[in-house]
């Protein structure tokens, strides 16, 4: 489905963009396997001690990338992502068991960002698309659970959920979002997607960030 003619009413959000990877331009190569995350030339800026530590977390920090965007929009310091991983683990927003990680767990995440950053995030386990459209703005975005294939909006995902994006507005039947695992020039920054297409990826849950 293409964008409707009036989709251009959604201009740039002004929200800073952060990818899950330190080199957003290389995302297609990380996804197709021609590069591993450990090959990212900018891995050290994540705060990781080794490329292996960075590679372990890079595919798992979509929610923390969204948090970095919120912090940047509010003019707050934006910590390296591994520092946020450490905080998330301390608050049980992530729970690691060997090579498995459970997260992002919404309630402890909301408690953490409220306590440490003064960000009010409301957990909505039954989040309607109409509510996403009505709530989302650059100052008060929605962290929404979608399938990661939303980077390819013309595809049919095998399921919903499992990935988090930052929705920053809606108008004319179109949503605007930042996708931490999106494709450069296509579905990373201020990506626009018809609401009907978004619905195919959306798991009906997320967090609403108060302005």
Secondary structure, 3 states (H helix, E strand, C coil): CCCCHHHHHCCCCCCCCCCCCCCHHHHHHHHHCCCCHHHCCCHHHHCCCCHHHHHHHHCCCHHHHHHHHHHHHCCCCCCCHHHHHHHHHHCCCEEEECCEEEECCHHHHHHHHHHHHCCCEEEECCCCHHHHHHHCCCCCCEEEEECHHHHCCCCCCCCCCCEEEEEEEEECCEEEEEECCCCCCCCCCCEEEEHHHHHHHEEEEEEEECC
